[in-house]
Amino acid sequence: MSGDINVFVVDGYVGADPQISIAPEQKATRARFRIATTRKFQKESGEIVEYTEWFSVICWGEAYVEKLVQPYVKKGSFLQIMGRVQNTRWTDQDGIERFGVEIVADRIDLLDKVGAGSSYGSEDLPGDDSTSGTETNEAASSTSDYYDEIPF
């Protein structure tokens, strides 16, 4: 197979302000935060149940973190994250080896009223002459208009 697919997309709310640091092993700026998605469903009894799922997100790169995460991403921000799933391993304070899963963000779209439509992805890194995510959002908007016209 020429290439496997590892794509993750989620819309949700940031649970706490991002933790921004410099990873000594990679000598790169990173931001970590958690995002929550909530779904509601109705049981056969009629009871409405709400279920919240939490995802750990990591963003890499000084430009990425400084241009988008640090100024705009705060607790309660509504975001769409696109990236890949990555397994992680670390040793906790007690010396116990732990395992987890995190989302490595390749693109973040701000869905809040403030900054709505703003996005930043790996294609927007400095030195790249490509356009910002605005054109992508306009294309997505026209696509959603198309689906709004479907009568079912």
C-alpha positions as a printed Julia matrix, in Angstrom:
152×3 Matrix{Float64}:
   0.0    0.0    0.0
   1.37   3.4   -0.95
   0.16   5.2    2.16
  -2.03   4.62   5.14
  -4.64   7.09   6.35
  -4.58   8.5    9.87
  -7.0   11.44   9.98
  -8.95  12.78  12.94
 -11.47  15.63  12.88
 -13.34  16.95  15.9
 -15.35  20.07  16.82
 -15.42  20.91  20.5
 -14.66  23.24  23.37
 -11.26  23.77  25.0
 -11.32  22.61  28.64
  -8.5   24.81  30.02
  -6.02  27.37  28.74
  -3.31  25.69  26.64
   0.0   24.8   28.28
   2.74  26.3   26.13
   6.3   25.1   26.55
   9.51  24.26  24.74
  10.13  20.55  24.35
  13.82  20.1   25.25
  14.21  16.87  23.27
  12.91  18.42  20.02
  13.93  22.02  20.84
  10.55  23.12  19.52
   7.64  25.13  20.88
   4.53  23.11  21.67
   1.06  23.71  23.02
  -1.05  21.12  24.8
  -4.73  21.35  25.64
  -7.83  19.19  25.91
 -10.97  19.5   23.84
 -14.42  18.2   24.79
 -17.28  17.05  22.61
 -20.72  16.43  24.03
 -23.48  14.41  22.48
 -27.04  14.05  23.66
 -29.3   11.13  23.01
 -32.66   9.91  24.22
 -33.09   6.53  25.85
 -36.14   4.41  25.14
 -37.49   5.56  28.49
 -37.49   9.15  27.18
 -34.64  10.24  29.44
 -32.16  12.56  27.74
 -28.56  11.56  28.39
 -25.53  13.78  27.83
 -22.12  12.18  27.24
 -18.86  14.14  27.08
 -15.7   12.78  25.46
 -12.28  14.41  26.08
  -9.34  14.45  23.66
  -5.75  15.57  24.29
  -4.36  17.81  21.55
  -0.77  18.83  20.86
   0.44  21.5   18.41
   4.05  21.93  17.33
   6.02  24.86  15.97
   6.89  28.28  17.27
   5.02  30.09  14.48
   1.95  27.88  14.82
   1.75  28.26  18.59
   2.53  32.0   18.64
   0.24  32.98  15.73
  -2.83  30.99  16.64
  -2.83  29.08  19.9
  -1.33  31.66  22.25
  -3.41  34.67  21.16
  -6.73  32.96  20.35
  -7.16  29.57  22.03
  -8.44  29.88  25.6
 -10.64  27.88  27.95
 -14.08  27.69  26.35
 -12.9   28.37  22.78
 -14.92  26.49  20.17
 -12.54  24.84  17.69
 -12.34  22.33  14.9
  -9.18  20.25  15.07
  -7.86  18.26  12.13
  -4.84  16.07  12.63
  -3.62  12.59  13.27
  -3.89  10.19  16.19
  -0.65   9.34  17.95
   0.09   6.88  20.75
   2.29   8.25  23.52
   4.34   6.73  26.31
   5.8    8.41  29.4
   6.97   7.65  32.91
   4.98   9.28  35.72
   6.32  10.72  39.0
   6.16   7.29  40.64
   8.27   5.7   37.9
   5.31   3.87  36.36
   5.24   3.7   32.56
   1.99   5.15  31.2
   0.39   5.06  27.77
  -2.07   7.41  26.11
  -3.43   8.78  22.87
  -3.23  12.36  21.66
  -4.23  14.29  18.57
  -1.37  16.0   16.73
  -3.08  19.02  15.18
  -2.27  19.78  11.55
  -5.0   22.41  11.31
  -7.1   24.39  13.78
 -10.17  26.39  12.78
 -11.57  28.95  15.22
 -15.35  28.52  15.3
 -16.1   31.15  17.96
 -17.78  34.41  17.04
 -14.48  36.16  17.75
 -12.09  34.97  15.06
 -14.74  32.85  13.34
 -13.45  31.57  10.06
  -9.83  32.05  11.09
  -7.7   29.01  10.66
  -4.12  27.98  10.69
  -2.66  24.78   9.43
   0.63  23.2    8.51
   0.27  24.64   4.99
   0.34  28.16   6.51
   3.76  27.85   8.11
   6.24  30.67   7.39
   8.11  30.31   4.12
   5.07  28.81   2.42
   3.45  31.05  -0.19
   0.09  29.3   -0.02
  -3.0   31.23   0.98
  -4.51  31.14   4.43
  -7.42  28.89   5.37
  -9.97  31.58   4.38
 -10.43  30.13   0.88
 -10.97  26.68   2.37
 -13.66  28.06   4.69
 -15.37  29.81   1.76
 -15.36  26.54  -0.2
 -16.79  24.7    2.8
 -19.48  27.36   3.13
 -20.53  26.95  -0.5
 -20.6   23.18  -0.02
 -22.86  23.53   3.04
 -25.16  25.8    1.0
 -25.4   23.01  -1.56
 -26.46  20.5    1.1
 -28.96  22.95   2.6
 -30.85  22.88  -0.71
 -31.32  19.09  -0.67
 -34.97  18.41   0.3
 -34.28  15.45   2.63
